[in-house]
Amino acid sequence: MQWVELIEFVLLFAFVTVIGFVAARWQSGKTLEHLDEWGLGGRKFGSWVTWFLVGGDLYTAYTFVAVPALLFGAGATGFFALPYTIIAYPLVFLPVLRMWSVSRARGYVTPADFVRGRYGSSLLALLVAITGIVATMPYIALQLVGLEAVLRSMGFNGGGFFGHLPLLIAFIILALYTYQSGLRAPALIAFVKDILIYLVILVAIIYLPIKLGGWSEIFGAAEDKFDATPAPADGILLNSNNQLQYATLAFGSALALFLYPHSVTGVLASRGRDVLKRNMSALPAYSLLLGLLALLGFVAIAAGTKPITNNATGRPDGNTIIPELFNGQFPSWFAGIAFAAIGIGALVPAAIMSIAAANLWTRNVYKEYVRRDASHAQEAKQAKIASLVVKFGAVVFIVFIDPQYAIDLQLIGGVIILQTLPAVAIALYTRWLHRWALVAGWAVGLLWGMVMLYGIPNPATGRAHFGGSALALGKLNIFGWEPFAGSTVQIYVGFVALAGNLLVAIIVSLVIRRMNVSNGVDETTGEDYHVDEHTENLRPIAGEEPTRPAPVTSS
């Protein structure tokens, strides 16, 4: 048991827990018994709060644990996270402004709310909501995997109930302050989380290379390791087989990033379009941090770091590479700060994700199909309960599945959420794709994606199915047709599934339009997509008076 690290971890964890409970009173409206207040923080977060909130939402324990672990195990392929976070912001700059405007004008809380209003289709909205919830679950699990890796490095490495007890305690505390404070809790805690992460990464990226002999020694050690392995796909450079996978994975992940419900929640919680413009311009600063962080995978190779063997499974836990690197190379007092940074880095996004999933359940399942006349207070109560269920589900997911590489979970979630792109992102600009065509495309893309994922093994972990998201083109089978038979070039499954989704949606739309089938009623107007925080007579938030421009007075 690493007592110094554990004490520091507990103290910092207790500090952010207090912040989580106090956050209920921060910038609070008349009541928290309203989804605008509990689930979106009153829709009034400014530039700094939004920057920390969205940054804490997107750059998570996945950043700290899984990306360097992937570089440690597979080499250059792990750098896919860097270009995808760079190209994501130019891609979504204009769409998120339109999403914010129409959601503020119409009172939408979730992306499925927008789909419901855009197409007048409760079924399509339900499919988008369910897809969002299912895709979010492995993402939450990913955060808990990162937290468990830290706990394992501090000495909690048993199996069974008691082996997972610290994780369960952390989950209960997270659930309690999220239940009370809603989105305000992770918004405030994100300040602490990001300050700690910046501190740890800057120290690590300067101190560790000096200690290990410089970057030439580090890259040399990584190259020697990969040259000695029989795997053809690893190495410090990409090869001809995985270049296409790298490019499609980066592009597909960029497309998926702001389709996740928790990303949309961070966008809708901001005060206005100007706040979002500043954040889409400033958030790439996190990508610089991400690039430096990813290099720690190679640093761990040079340091001779070994993953901890999971006592419950008897297999090495690749997710402990970075915690073990910090444990072996830093003094105990600084390793404790690093562990706390990873732990808090797991709690912030887990809270936001559970809130986003709860909002989807409440608005697009409960209110639509269970209780149409639900009051604002009843909606808020249902969302709080749903957030607890989602967190519990994520813990069960981790306890029973015990993944070797947490990144596989997020990649599977990316394949799933990508199938909502036509109904959400494209619909922000056009209704040409018919609602029934969108349903057909969603079904085909999702089913095909799952079939392809099921057929991908991972020999390193012994998994015969769902072993990753890289598909060899030679295994691509379209109704018995194998257009690239024998090819070992790999491609991202999500990209292929989305292509099938769009193709089906276009073909079915052409057929249905010739049949003159109604495409539903669009409740939005052209003006809705351009409103900002200064627009007169905006829909009131949580019982507040409609906003009006300040009167002009003469001097």
N, C-alpha and C positions, 0 to 999 in steps of 0.2 A: 504494500500500500504506500503510495506516494503522498505522505502526509502534508508536506508544505504546499504542494500543488493543490491537494484536495481542500485545504483550509482556504487558500486564496480563491479557489473556484466557488466554494460555498459562500464566502463573503460577497463576492461580486454577483453571484446568483441571487443572494438575498437582497442586495442593493437594487437590482433591476426588478425584483419582485415588488419591492416597496413602490418603485416608480410605476409599475403596472397597475397597482391598486389606486395610487394617487391620481393617475391619469384620468380617472372618471370625472374629476372636477376641472380638468384643463380645457379651456375654450369650450365648455359645455353649453348647450342650448337650454331651452326650457325643460326638456326631458330627454332621458336616454331611451325611453320607451317608444322609439321610432327608428325605423331602419336607416333613415337619413343620418340620424345621430349615432346610433350604435354601430351600424355597418359601414358608414361612410364618413364618420367623424364630423358630421354637420356640413360636409361639402365645402369646407372653408380653410383647408390647409394651404399655407403660403409656399413660397419658393423653397426655403430651406427645409421645412418640414417635409414637403413632397420629395425633395431630393434625397433626404435620408430615408424616407419611407419606401419610395420606389427602389432606391439602391439597396436597402435592407431586404426588400422583397425579391429582387432579381439576383443579387450576389449573396449567396447563402452558404450554409454548411456544405452544399454541393461544390461551391467554389473552393472552400478550404480543404475538403477531404477528397472528393472524387476526381477532380481534374488533375491535381498533382499525382494521385494514385494511378490514374490512367497513363500519365507520362512515365511514371516509374515502371509500369508493366508493359506498355505498348509503344512508348516513344512519341514520335512527332504527331501521331494521330490525335493525341490529347490536346494539341494546340487548337483544335477546331473551335473551342469555346472563345478564343480570342477574336478571329474574324467575324464570327456570328454576332458577338455583342457590338462590334464596330459597325457592321452594316445594318443592324436592326433599327437604330435610331433614325437614320435617313429614310428607311422604308416606312416607318410608322409615324413620322413627324406630322404629316397631314391627316392621315386616318384617325389618330387619337384626338386631334382637335375637333373633327366632325363628330366623333363618338361622344366627347365631352359635351358639345353643344346640344346635340339632339337629346342626350340623356338629361341634361339640365333643363331643357325646355319642356320635356315630357315627363320628367320625374322618374326616369328609368334608373334602376339600381344595379341591374346585371346585363350582360350582353344578350341573354335570352329575352329580357324585357324588350330590348331594341328589336330583335327578330320578331317578337309577337306583334309589336306595333307596326313594323315595316311591311309584314306580309299578312297580318290578321290571322295567323295560323298558330293555334295553341299546340298542335302536334309538333311542328318544326321547332317552336320555342322549347318544348319539353325535351326533344332530342338534343338540342344544343345544351340545355341545362344538365341533363344526365351525362352527356359527354364531358362537360366541364367538371362535374363532380368526380367522375371516374378517373379523369386525367390528373386531377389534383391530388387524389389519394396517394399515388406512388411518389408524388413530389413532396408531400408532407412526410411520408415514410423516409424519404431521402434525408430530410433534416434530422429525423430521429436516429438514423444510421450514423450521421456525423456526430451527434451527441453521444451515442453509445460507444463510438470509437474512442472518444476522449475519456469516457468513464472506464473503458477497458484499459487504457494506458495508465490510468491512476490506480488500477488494482482491482476493479470490479469486473472479473472475467469468468464468473461462474455460469453454469447453465441453469435451466429451470426458472421457477418464479423468483427466487432470491437473487439470481444472477441479473434479472431484469428489473429488480426492485428500485434501484436509483433512477432508472429511466421512467418508471411508473410514477415515482414521487415528483420528478420534474414535470411530467405530463399533467399531474393533478394540479400543481401550482400554476402552470401555464393556463390550464382550463379555467381555474378560478378567477384569475385576474382578467382573462379575456372575456369571461362571462359577465363580469361586472363593468369593465371599462370599454369593451368593444375595440374598435380600430384605434382609438386614442392610445391604448396601452402599447402596441407594437410601434406606433408612430414615435412615442417618446423614447422607448427603449432603443429604437434604431440609432439614436444619437450616440448612446453609450457603445452599442455594438460596433458602429462604423469607426468611432475613434479608436477603440481597442484594436480592430482589424488593421487599420492604417498603421498604428504604432508597431504591431507585431510584424507585419510584412516589411515595412521599411527597415526595421532592425535586422530581420532575417536575411533580407536580400543584400545587406551591406556586411553584416557580421559573419555570416556563414561562409561566403566565398573567400573572405580573408582568412578565415580559420582553416579552410580546406585547400588553400593553395591557389585560388583564383579560378576564373571561369574556364580557362583552357583545361585545367585539371578536371574540372567537373564534367565538361562535355567529353573529354577523353575517356573518363571512367564510364560514362553512359554508352559511348560508342563501343567500348570493349565489351560491355555487358551484352548489348544487343547482337554484336557480331558472334558471340559465343552461343547464342540460342538458336535452336532449329527453326523457330517461327519465321516465316518469310515476310510477315507484315510489319514487324517491329523495326526500330531503328531511329536514329536522330533525324533522319530525312524521310520524306514520303517516297514510296516506290510506285511503279507503274500500275500496280494492282489497287492501291488504296487512294490514289489522287482523286478519282471521281467520287469516291465515298466521302473524302474529306470536304470537297467542294459542295456536294449535295447535302451533307450533314450540316455544314455551316449555314448554307442558305435556308434549308428547311427549318433549322432551329431558330433562325432569325425571324422567319415567317410565323413560327409558333409562339414566340416569346410573349407578344402582347395579345395573343388569343386566350392565354390562360386567365381564368377568372380573377386570380389575385392581382395580376397586372392591370386588368381593367378596373379593379377596385381602387388601386392606387391612383389611377388616372381620374376616376370620377370623384375621388375625395378631394381633389385640388380645387382651389378657389376659382380659377378661371383659365382661359386660353393663354394669357400671357405667362402664367405660372408654368404651364405645360411647355410652351415654346422655350423658356429658359432652361427647363429641365431636360428636354430632348437635346439641347445643345451642350449641357454640362454633364449629363450622365456618362458619356464616353470616358470621363476621367476615371471611372471605375474600371474600364477596360485596361488602362495602363496598369492598375493594381492587379488585375486578373492575369496579365501577361507575366508580371514579376512572380506572382504566386505560383503559376503553372511550372515555372522553372524549378521550384522546390522539389519536384519529382526527380529531376536529374541530380539536384543537390543530395537527395536521400540516397541515390545510388553511390555517389562519390563518398558519402559518409559511412557506407556499409550498413545502412539501416535495414533491419529485418522486421517484417510484420509480426504482430503477436498472433500466436495460435489460439483460436477460439476453443476454449475448453469444452464447450457444448457440442461442437461439430468435429473437433480434431483437425480442422483445416486452418491455414494461415488467413488472417483477416486483412485483406489489402487496404481496407479503409483506415487502418491504424498507422499507415506509413508516416504521414505528416505528424500526428501526435507523438509517435516514437522518435521521429527526427528531432522535434523540439525537446523531448524528454532526454535525449542523449547528448544534444549539443548545447543546450542552454542551461544556465544555472537554474536551480529549482524555483526560485522566486519568479523568474521571468517565464519559465515554462508554465507556471500556474496562471499567469496573465494570458499566455497564448491559449491555454486550454479553456479559460473563461471566454475568450474571444470566439472560439469555435462553438462553445456551448450556447452562448447568447446569440451567435450567428445562426444557430438552429432554431431558437425560440421565436425570434422575430418573424421570419417568413412562415413558420408553422402556424403562428397566430393569425397572420394575414390570410393565409390559404384556407384555414378552417372557417374564418369569417366569410370569405368569398364563396366557399362551398355552401355555407349556411344561408347566405343571401339567395343563392340559386334555388335551394330547396324551398325556402320560404315563399319567394315571389313566383316561382314558375312551376312548383308542384303543389305545395300546401294551399296557397291562395287560389291557384287556378283550378285545382281538382278536388280539394278537400273542403276548404272553407272560403268561398268567394267573398263573403261579407266580413272577413276578418278585419278587425280594427288595427290601427297602427301599433297599439300596445300588444295586441295578440301576435302580430307579425314579428315584433321585436322579441317577444317571449319565445316564439317558435324558432327564430334564428339562433338564440342563445342555446337552446336545447340541441339544435342540429349541430352547432359548432362543437359541443361536447361529444356527440356521437361520432363526428368525423375524426376528432383527435383520438378517440378510443379505437376506432377502426384502423387508424394508422399504426397505433401501438400493436394491435393484434397482428397486423400485416408484418411488422418487423419480427415479433416474437416467433411467429410460425414459419415465415419464409426464409429469414436469415440470409439475405443476399450476399454474395461474395464482393461484387462491385456495385455500389449503390448507383452508379451512373446509368446502369442498364435500366433501372426503374424509371429514371427521368426520361430516357430515350424512348421507352415504350409509351410513356405519357405524352411525349411530343408527337409520336405517330398518331395517337388517338385525337389529341386536340387539333391537329392540323386539318382534320376532316370538317371542322366548323368554319374554315376560312371562307368558302363560298357564301355561306349563309350570313356571316358576320361582316367580314372585311369587304368583300365585293359588294355586299348589299348597302354599304355606306355610300356607294356611288351610283348604283344602278339596280333596278328590279327586273332586268331582262331575263335572268335565270328564274324559271318558274318555281314556285314553292314546292310542287310535287317532284320536280326534277332535282331540287336541292335535297329532298328526302331520299330519292333514289341514289344520288351521288354519294350522300353521306353513308348510306347502307353499304354500297359497293366498296367505297374507300376503306371503311372501318373493317368490314369482313375480310377484304383482301389483305389489308395491313396485318391483321391478327394471324391470318393463315401464313403469311410470309415470316412473321416473327416467330411463330410456333416452329417453323422448320429450320431455324438457325440454332445450331449447337454451340456450346462453349467448352472445348476440350480442356481448357485450363482449370475450369471449375467443376467439370464433370456433369454439367447440365446438358441434357439432350435437346431441350426446347427453351425458347425465350432466352437465348444466350447472348443476345446483342441485337443491334439494328443494322449491321452491315450484311447485305445480301450479295452473293456472287451472281453476276449477270447470267452465268451458265445455268443457274437454278431458277431463273425467271420463267414461269410457265403461265401462258395465257390461253386457257381452254385447250390445253394440249400442245399449243404452239410454243416452241422454245427458240426465240429469235437470236439468242446469243449462246447457243449450246456450246459447252466446253470452255467458255470464257471464265477466267478467275478474277477479272476486274470486279470490284465491289461498288455498290451504290447504297445510299440511305433508303431504307424501307419506306419511311414517311414520305419521301419525295415521290416514289413510285405510286404509293397509295393515293396521294393527293392528285397526281396526274390522272389516275383512273377515275377518281371522284369528279374532277372537272370535266373529263371527257364524257362521262355518263350524264352529268348535269346539262351539258351543252346539247347533246343528242336528244335527250328527253325533252328539253325545253323547245327545241325545233319542232318535234313531233306534236307536243301539246299545244303549241301556239297555232299550228295549222288546224287544230281541232277547236280553237276558240274557247278553251277552258279558262275560267276566271282565275286570276292570280291573287285573289284576296284583296282586302281593302288596306290601303296604306294610310295610317293615321298621321304620319309625319308630313311636314310641308318643307318646301325648299328653304324657307327662312330658319327652320329649326336647326339646320346644320351650320348656321353662321352666328348664332347668338353668343354673346359673351357675358361676363359678370356685370356689365353696365347696361345690358338691355332692359328696357322698361317692362314692368309687370311680369317678371319671371315668376314661375311657379314657386309658392312659398315653401320653405324647408321647416319641417317639424313644427308647424303651427305659427311660424313667423310671418310677419306682414310681407306682401310682395315687395321686391326691391324696385326702387325708382331712382332716376338720376337726381343728383343733388340740385336744388334750385339755383338758378343763376341770379346773383344780386348785383346791382349797379354800385359803382364806387361812389 
